[in-house]
Amino acid sequence: MKNNSKYHSGENAIIKFLNGEFTNSDHKKFINWLNENPENKKLFDETKKLWDHSNNLLSIESIDVDKDWQKTKQRMNFAQDKLKSSTFKRNKIQFWKIAATIIILLGIGILSKQYLITTPEMIFVETGEFKKEITLPDGSTVFLNKNSELAYPEKFKRNQRLVSLSGEGFFEVVKNPTKRFQININEQAVVEVLGTSFNINSEKENGFVDINVLSGKVAFYTPEKENEKTILTKDENALLQDGIISKNREKDKNFLSWRTGVIFFEEEKIENVCKALSQFYDRTVIVEGLENKEIRFSSTIDNQKLKNVLDEIKLVLNLDYTVAKEKIVIHKPH
């Protein structure tokens, strides 16, 4: 048996969502509710499609009952004084109630057949071991890194563009001053823009969100402190960690290497070089047995194979490396 309280609670949540009454934190919870049960998703799809097409039925309200009734009576050669006004008024109202009910029910039947069996309202993208490029309904573009997730609606609301991100993504947002663009990040932070390009990197487990702005301007804040927004413009960055936003810390010049394929090393410590290579190539690269921990490496890696990079390190720094199944070890020559 269906739980009526849950059913009505779900209906109320759907109506609030369609009315744009959700807060940023509510949005993620609503998505989770949709995924809990196929019946929730079915209820949402049915309600949304009827909601979208209900405008087709609103023309009933614009009917001039008195005028149309007079025309009808004239065509049927009724004399106006043969009907008592009270009876006429009562019958007229009852007539239009019945007519409106028939039209609405007929409309729902047609809409149910034509629109209810469609693609999902919310679109969920999981990249897994691959990078993906997504074009949003407004023409904005999102480049997702590996092991990232993005959720967005088939169609944005009239006054809002809201998406959810987990992982890392580079956004190129189409400018629209009348429709703000918001990104909900792991329910930890919100980025709000009008039109710009920027990179977001987040780790839900560690609770941090890193943002670097390439162009335009964004507002960066937590749902609990929406009035305390950190404004970032071109070439600025900020980090959210332990609930605190730090602006313009030391910038990682390779924050976009996952997308461009280019890594810059300028007198970088060998240990930091290994960390960057590990992240970029998805392989564990470490150093062992080096007496001088201050060995530094300078180079520009432009979409090169890992072996070529290791050979360059070997040649330039007079080191050697060993490739094992689990890891790559850079060490002194034997």
N, C-alpha and C positions, 0 to 999 in steps of 0.2 A: 504493500500500500504506500502511496506517495505521502511523504511528510509535508503536510500543508504549510506548516510554519516555515520550513526551509524553502519550500516552493515560492511562497510569497516574499520571503526575504531575498531570494534570488531575483525575483521580478523587480523588487524595489531597487536592488543594486544595478540591474540592467537599465532601468529608467533613469537613475541618477547618472549612469555612464553616458547614456544617449543625450541627456540634457547638459552634459559638460559640467556636472556638479562635483566631480571627483577631485580630491587633492592629489598631489603627486604620489604620496605614499599609498593612497587608495588604489591607484592605477595598477601597481604591481600586485596587490592583494587580489584585485578583481581578475587579473590574468591567471593567477594561481587557482582561484575558484573555478574558472573556466576549465582548467586542466584536471580538476579533481574527478570529474564524472562526465562521461559523454552526454548524459542528459542535460547537464548545465550548458554545454556547448550548443546542443540542439535547441534548448529554450532560448538562448541568446540569438542564434541565427534566425529563428522564426520571428522573434520579437523585433529584431533589427530590420528585417526585410519588410515587415508590415509597417514599421515606423517610417522607413525611408519612402514608402510608396503611399502612405496615408494621405499625402497632399492631394492625391487624385480624387479623394472622396470629399475634400473640403468644399468643393463647388456647391454642395447641398446648401451650405450656409448662405450662399449668395442668391438663392432663389427668392424672387419676389412673390410670395404666396398669394397675396391679395390680387395683384395684377394678373398673374397667370390663371387664377381661379375665375376671374371675371371674363377673361378671354375664352376659357373653356366653357363657361355657361352660355356665352353668346353663341358660340359655335353649335352648342347643343340646343339652342333656342329656349333656354330656361328664362322664366320671368323672375326678376330679382325679388319681387314682393311675394313670391310663392314660397320662399324659404324664410323661416324665422331666423333672426340674426343669431340668437343664442345657439340654436341647433346647428346653424351653418358654421359658426365659429368652432363649436365642439367637434363637429364632423371634419372640418377642415384641418384642425390640429391633429386629430386622430389619423386622418388620411396621410398627412405628411410624416407622422411618426412611423406609420407602417411602411410608407414608401422609402423613407430614409433607412429603416431597418433592413428592408429587402435589398436596397442598393449596397449597404455596408456589408451584409452577409454575402451577397453576390460578389462584391469586390474582394472580400477576404478569400472566398473560394477561388476566384481567378488568380489572385495574388499568390495564394498558397501553392497553386499548381504551377504558376509561371516563375515564382521567385524563391520559394523556400529551399528548393534543392539547388544550391549554388555553392560556390567556393567559400571557404571560411572567412569570417569578418576579420579576425586577427591573423596576421601572418607571422610565423615564427621561423627564424633562420638559425641553424646551428652549423658552424663551419667544420668542426672536427679537425682533421689533419690538413685541411685545405683552406686557402684564402678565398674570399668571395667578394664580388662587387654587386651591390644592390642599388637599384634606382627606386626611390620612394615615390608615392603618388603625386607629390608636388614637383617632381623632377630633381630633387636633391639626391646626392649620391653618397653612399656609405661603402667604404672599403673595410671589410672585416678581416682581422688577423686570424690565425689558427686558434682553435679552441675558444671561440667567442660566440655570443648569442645576441640576436637582435629581434625585437618584437615591434610590429607596427600595424596600423589598421589598413584595410584595403583603400579606404578613403578618409582623408583628414576632415575634421570638423571645420565649420565655417570660420571660426575664430581661433583655432588652435591646431598645432601640429605636435603630437606627442608620441615619442618612441621610447623603448626601454633597451638598455645595453648592458651586457655582462661580458667582460673581457676587454679587447682592444679594437678600436675602430677609428678610421680617419673620415671626417665628415666634410663635405662640400655642400653647404646649405644655400638653396635658392632664396634670394632676398624677397621678403614680403612683409612690409611694415605693418600690415593689418592682421597678420596671422603669425604669432610668435611660434618659435620652434623650441621644444623642450625635450631634453634627454634625461630620463630617469635611470640612474646608474646604481644597480644593486640595492635600491632603496636606501642608499647611503648619501647620495649627492644628486644635485640637479644642475644641468647646464642649460642656460636659456639664451637664445640668439635670434637675430632677425635675418642675417645673411653673412656668412663668413666661412672660413675653413680652419679646422683645428683637429688635433689628435687627442684621443682619450684612451688611457690605459688604466685598467682597474683589476684588482684582485679581491674577490669577495672574501676569501679565507683570511687574508692579511688586513682587510679593511682599508685599503688605500685606493685613492683615485688620483691619477696624474693627468693634467691637461696642459697642452701646448698650443698656443694660438698662432696661426700663420698669417691670417688676415682678418679684418673686421673687428668685432667686439663681442664678448660674451659675458654673461653673469654666472658666477659659480657659487653655489651655496648648498647647505644641507636642508632637508625638509623641516627640521625642527627650528631652524634659524633663517627662515625665508626673508626676513627683513634685514639680515646681515649679509648682503651680497658682496662678493669679491669681483670687481670688474677687471677683465683682462682684455688687452688690445694686442695688436700685432707684435710678435716676437716675445710676448710675455707668457709666463707659465705659473702654475700653482699646484700644490700637492695637498690632498686631504688625507690625514693620518691621525688616528685616535680622536676623531671628531674635530680636529683643528685644521684650518686651511692656512697654509704658508704660501705666500706669493713671492715670485721671482727668486727662487732658490737657485743654486748652481745648476745650469742647464745641461742636460745630456744632449750633446750635439748629434748623437745617433738615434734619437727617439723615433725617427721616421724611417730607419734603415729597413725595417720589416716590409715596408711598402716600396721604397726606392731601390733596394738592393745594394745600396752604397754605405760603407762604413768608413769613418775617418778616425785614424789614430795619429795623434801628434804628441810625441814624447810620452806615450802612455805606458804606465807600469805593465809589465808582462802579465801579472795576475789579473789586472783589469782587462787586458786584451783577451785573455782566456775566457773571462766571464762574458764579454761581448760576443765572442765566437760561439760559445755554448748556446747563448740565447738565439743567435741568428741562424745557426745551422742545426739546432735541435740535437746537438751532440755534447757530451760532457768532455770539456777540454780543461785540463789542469796542469799545474807545474809541480815538479817534485825534484828534490835534491839540488836546488840552486842555492849556492852560497850567497850570491848577490841578488837580493830581492828587489833592488832598485833598477834592474835591467829595463830599459825603455825601448819602445818600438814606435816608429812613424811610418805610415803608409796609407794609401787610399784603396780600399777593397771595393771593386765595382763589379758586382754580380759574378764573382769568381767562385770556382769550386773550392771546397775546404782544403783539399790536398794541395792545390796551388798556393793557398795562403800559408799552410804549414811549411811548404818548401821554401817560401820566401822568408819566413821567420828563421828557419834553419840556416839559410844562406846569410842573411843580414846579421843575425845575432850569434852566429857560430854555435848553434844549439842543435839538438836532435829531437826526434819524437818517435813514440811507439804507439801504434794503433791496436787497441784491443776491442773486444766486442762491446764492452760496457763503456769504455772511455778512451780518450786520447791523452797521453802523458807527454808533456814537453820536459826535456831533461838535458843534462850535460852530455856531450858526446862520450861514448865509452872508449 
